[in-house]
Amino acid sequence: MYSGRNSLKLNQVDAVVYLVDANDKEIFLESKRELDALLSVEALGNVPFLILGNKIDLPYAASEDEMKYHLGLTNFTTSKGNVSLGDSGVRPHEVFRKMGYDEGFKWMSYYIK
């Protein structure tokens, strides 16, 4: 849980990987609050956020679209392709819910400076 303390050297953060239990829909609201808190940290303003769904192999795990909805990211992610954001000031963030997470980490590596 992010506490807002300055104990972390946020200027040394290259990327954030945020893991969400896709099978526990009761904690989505809490996950959204924590993610919103991290997204609002000014020092992380240009840092890519990779949001991963965990436990996706379970029968009632949320779909990728469902995760985006509950995390408030519907229509706010930047695309799974390597989008050149240039000096737009837009922070890259995307949700991945696939086995192995390879695609997500490849996506994130494109944006790490």
N, C-alpha and C positions, 0 to 999 in steps of 0.2 A: 504494500500500500504506500502511495506517495504521501508524505507528510508535509511537504512544502518547506522543509528545513533546508538550509544551505549546506548541509553536510556533504553533499555530492558536489564534485567539481563539474558543473553542468556545461561549462565551456569546453570540456574535454570529451563530451559525448558525441559520437559520430552517427549513431542510429539508435532507435528504440525498437525492441521486439516486445510486443504486448500479447500475452497469451491468455485466451479466454476459454473457459470450459464450455464447449458448445453443447454439452449434454445437460448442463445445469441451468435451465432457463430462469430459475428463481433468482439467480445472482446477476442477471444481465443489467439490472438497474444499478447495482453497486459497481459493476464493471464499467458501465457508462460514466458514472460519476468519477471514478478513478482515471479513466482515459481522458475525460474532459479536463480534469485537473492537470494532467501531464501536457495535454495539447495547449493549455493556456500559459504554460511556463515560457516566459519571453526568451530565456536562454536556449530553449529547444525549438525556437521558431523556424529554423531552416533545416532541422534534423528530420530525416525520413522516419516514419512510423510504419512498422510492419506489424499488422494485427493478425495473429494466427489463431485458428480454431483448434482446440485440443479435444480429444476423445470423439473425433468425428466418425469413428468406426462403430459407435454405439447406435442402436436402432432409432432413438428419438433425438439424436443430435440435431441442432439447428442447421439449416442450410446457410450458405454464404449470404444470400439475400436477407434471410431472417436475422443473421448476426449483424449485418449492416444496418438494418432497420432498428434493432434494439440498442445498438451503440450510437445511433444518431448519425450514421455515415452514409445513408442512402443519398445518392447524387452528390456526395462530397469527396469521394475518393478520386485519385488522380489518374487512374487507368493502370492496367497490368502491363501495358507495353512500356517501353523506355521512352517516356515523354520528355522532351527537352523543355524544361521550365524556365531556363535562362535566368534573367533577373526579375522574373514575375513576382517574386516574394511568396509564391505558393509553396507550401510544405507538401512534399509527396507523402501520401499515406494510402494504404490499400489493405484489404482483407483477403487473406488466403485461407482456404479450408481444404487442402488436398493432402493426401498421404505423403509423408516424406519432407514436405516444406521446401523442396529444392527450388521450385518456381518462385516462392516468396523471397528466399535468400538471394537468388539471382537478381530479382527485381530490386531489392534493397541495395545490393552492391553497386548498381548503376548510379545510385544517388549519393553514395558516401563520398565525401570530398576529402 
